[in-house]
Amino acid sequence: MFDHALELEQQRLGKLSEWLDPGTKRLLDQIGAGPGWRVLEVGAGAGSIVRELSDRVGPTGSVLATDLDLKFLETLELPNVELQKHDILNDPLPSEVFDLVHARLLLMHLPQREDALKRMVAAAKPGGWIFIEDMEFLTWIEVTPSEPMVRVRTAFEKLFDLAGADPMLGRKLPILMESAGVEDVWLEGRVAWGHRWNNPGLQQFKLMLMEMRDFLAGTGAVTGDDVDAAIATIDDPAWLGMPPMIVAAIGRKPG
């Protein structure tokens, strides 16, 4: 959906990391990810969590970081990290070897998300942790009404539907995890809702609108002018909106 050749995408991924990484790191603390662990990071993106995991597992551990496109990972030169161009739906993974398998904002984009999760669970060793983070549009609301923003949301929902993506996946994660054989699943939802100028979540959303202007207009639910107006709305001091929620689901493979 996003063109990795665009500089805007690199900026957006950076803001996405600023927005989501603090919560991901806190949950890694709760799991206890540490020295000597073998970790699989699926859909590694720009690599901020790969770096975090590399620091945590240390020289006695290892991180396998996979993605369909390694463009933003090529500068990573960490002795305990292996980069692999990989399609989670088709390419093989090691079986029952990882202490932790993590994926963030990946499954929502995959129509065959159940199969992808089962493959991740199969890669975890018995008793290993499965840590999935994904989007939930439940909290995307307009506190200050903005008609262009409402139309943009409708266009996003149509675009996700056309792509077979599910922006409401967060609420379904416990069922998805348990169906894949994960036990003792617990969940947390978080919304990073700070002042607009200090909120990287809103900043990455603005960059995403700039990047996806033509895609959104192509749905017929919104015009390019509507997208431009929504971008201007984000910069309007009088506007206030709540972003989508990120839902984390954490559990363990039996054994």
C-alpha positions in Angstrom: 0.0 0.0 0.0 2.9 2.4 0.7 5.7 3.1 -1.8 9.0 2.5 0.0 10.8 4.6 -2.6 9.2 7.7 -1.2 11.1 9.8 1.3 7.8 10.5 3.0 7.5 6.8 3.8 10.8 6.8 5.7 9.7 9.9 7.6 6.3 8.2 8.3 8.0 5.1 9.6 10.2 7.2 11.9 7.1 8.9 13.4 5.3 5.6 13.7 8.3 4.3 15.7 8.2 7.4 18.0 4.5 6.8 18.5 4.5 3.0 19.2 7.9 2.0 20.4 7.6 3.2 24.0 4.6 0.9 24.5 6.2 -2.0 22.7 9.4 -1.7 24.9 7.4 -1.6 28.1 5.6 -4.8 27.1 8.9 -6.4 26.2 9.9 -5.6 29.8 6.8 -7.4 31.1 7.6 -10.4 29.0 11.1 -10.4 30.3 12.9 -10.5 26.9 16.6 -10.5 27.7 20.1 -12.0 27.3 20.4 -15.2 25.4 16.9 -15.1 23.8 16.3 -16.1 20.2 13.8 -13.7 18.7 11.8 -13.5 15.4 10.7 -10.1 14.3 8.2 -10.4 11.4 7.6 -7.3 9.3 10.6 -5.4 10.7 9.8 -2.1 8.9 12.4 0.5 9.6 14.1 -1.6 12.3 13.6 0.3 15.5 12.4 -2.7 17.4 15.1 -4.9 15.8 17.7 -2.6 17.4 15.9 -2.8 20.7 15.8 -6.6 20.6 19.4 -6.7 19.6 20.4 -4.8 22.7 18.2 -6.9 24.9 19.3 -10.4 23.8 23.0 -9.4 23.7 25.9 -11.3 22.3 24.6 -14.7 23.5 21.2 -14.2 21.8 20.0 -13.6 18.2 17.4 -11.8 16.3 16.0 -12.9 12.9 14.4 -9.8 11.3 12.2 -10.5 8.2 10.3 -8.3 5.8 9.2 -8.3 2.1 11.3 -5.2 1.6 14.7 -4.8 3.5 15.4 -1.3 2.1 15.1 0.4 5.4 17.0 -2.3 7.2 20.1 -2.4 5.1 22.0 0.0 7.3 21.6 -2.4 10.3 25.0 -3.9 11.0 24.5 -5.8 14.2 26.4 -9.0 14.9 23.5 -10.8 16.5 20.9 -9.8 13.9 20.2 -11.7 10.7 18.1 -9.9 8.0 16.0 -12.0 5.7 13.7 -11.0 2.8 10.7 -13.1 3.6 7.1 -13.7 2.8 5.4 -14.9 6.0 2.7 -16.6 4.0 4.9 -18.6 1.6 8.5 -18.8 2.7 9.8 -21.3 5.3 10.8 -20.4 8.9 12.8 -22.4 11.4 10.5 -24.6 13.5 10.1 -24.4 17.3 13.3 -22.4 18.0 12.3 -18.9 19.1 11.8 -17.7 22.6 9.7 -14.8 21.3 7.9 -14.0 18.0 6.8 -10.4 17.5 4.9 -8.6 14.8 3.4 -5.1 14.7 0.9 -3.7 12.3 1.3 -6.7 10.0 -1.6 -9.1 10.3 -4.2 -6.4 9.7 -2.9 -6.1 6.1 -2.9 -9.8 5.3 -6.1 -11.4 4.1 -4.7 -14.8 5.1 -3.8 -13.5 8.6 -4.9 -16.7 10.3 -2.3 -18.7 8.3 0.4 -16.1 8.9 -0.2 -16.3 12.7 -0.1 -20.1 12.7 3.2 -20.0 10.9 4.6 -17.6 13.5 3.4 -19.9 16.4 5.0 -22.9 14.7 8.3 -21.0 14.7 8.1 -20.4 18.5 9.6 -23.1 20.8 7.3 -24.8 23.2 6.6 -22.3 26.0 7.8 -19.4 23.8 6.0 -16.0 23.7 3.8 -14.7 20.9 3.5 -10.9 20.9 1.2 -9.3 18.3 0.3 -5.6 18.0 -2.4 -4.4 15.6 -4.8 -1.6 14.8 -8.3 -1.0 16.2 -10.3 1.8 14.7 -12.7 1.9 17.6 -11.2 5.0 19.1 -10.7 7.0 15.9 -13.2 9.7 16.6 -13.7 13.4 16.0 -13.9 15.5 19.2 -14.0 18.6 17.1 -16.2 17.8 14.0 -14.4 17.9 10.6 -16.4 16.8 7.6 -13.2 16.2 5.4 -11.7 14.0 8.2 -15.0 12.0 8.3 -14.8 11.4 4.6 -11.1 10.5 4.8 -12.0 7.8 7.4 -14.7 6.4 5.0 -12.1 6.3 2.2 -9.6 4.5 4.4 -12.2 1.9 5.4 -13.1 1.4 1.7 -9.4 1.1 0.7 -8.7 -1.4 3.5 -11.7 -3.4 2.4 -10.5 -3.5 -1.2 -7.1 -4.7 -0.1 -8.6 -7.4 2.2 -7.2 -5.6 5.3 -8.9 -5.3 8.6 -8.5 -2.1 10.6 -10.7 -3.5 13.3 -8.4 -6.5 13.9 -7.4 -5.4 17.4 -10.7 -6.4 19.0 -10.4 -9.9 17.3 -6.9 -10.7 18.4 -7.8 -12.8 21.4 -9.9 -15.1 19.3 -7.3 -15.2 16.5 -4.5 -16.0 19.0 -6.5 -18.8 20.8 -7.5 -20.3 17.4 -3.8 -20.5 16.5 -3.1 -22.5 19.7 -1.8 -19.7 21.9 -2.5 -20.0 25.6 -2.9 -17.6 28.5 -3.6 -14.7 26.2 -3.8 -11.2 27.7 -4.4 -7.9 26.0 -3.7 -4.2 26.3 -5.1 -1.3 24.3 -3.3 2.0 24.2 -3.9 5.4 22.6 -1.2 7.9 22.4 -3.3 11.1 22.6 -1.1 14.0 23.5 -1.0 17.6 22.3 -1.1 17.7 18.6 2.4 19.3 18.2 4.0 16.7 20.4 2.0 13.7 19.1 4.1 11.6 16.7 0.9 9.5 16.0 -0.8 12.5 14.5 2.4 13.5 12.7 2.7 10.1 11.1 -1.0 10.2 10.1 -0.4 13.6 8.4 2.5 12.1 6.5 0.4 9.1 5.5 -2.4 11.3 4.2 0.2 13.2 2.1 1.6 9.9 0.8 -1.7 8.3 0.1 -3.6 11.2 -1.3 -4.1 9.7 -4.8 -4.9 6.2 -3.4 -7.6 7.6 -1.2 -9.1 9.7 -4.0 -9.2 6.6 -6.1 -11.7 5.0 -3.8 -14.4 7.6 -4.9 -15.3 8.2 -1.2 -13.1 11.3 -1.0 -11.5 13.9 -3.3 -8.0 15.1 -3.4 -9.2 18.4 -2.0 -10.9 16.6 0.9 -7.5 15.0 1.7 -5.8 18.3 1.6 -8.5 19.8 3.9 -8.0 16.9 6.3 -4.2 17.6 6.3 -4.9 21.2 7.1 -7.3 20.1 9.8 -4.5 18.3 11.6 -2.6 21.6 11.7 -5.6 23.6 13.0 -5.2 24.5 16.7 -9.0 24.4 17.0 -9.3 20.8 15.9 -9.0 17.8 18.3 -9.3 14.1 17.4 -8.5 10.8 19.0 -6.4 8.4 16.9 -6.9 4.6 16.5 -6.0 2.3 19.3 -3.1 -0.2 19.2 -4.0 -3.5 20.7 -1.3 -5.8 22.0 -2.0 -9.5 22.5 0.5 -11.6 24.3 0.4 -15.3 25.1 2.5 -18.5 25.1 2.8 -21.5 22.9 1.8 -24.7 24.8 4.6 -26.6 26.4 
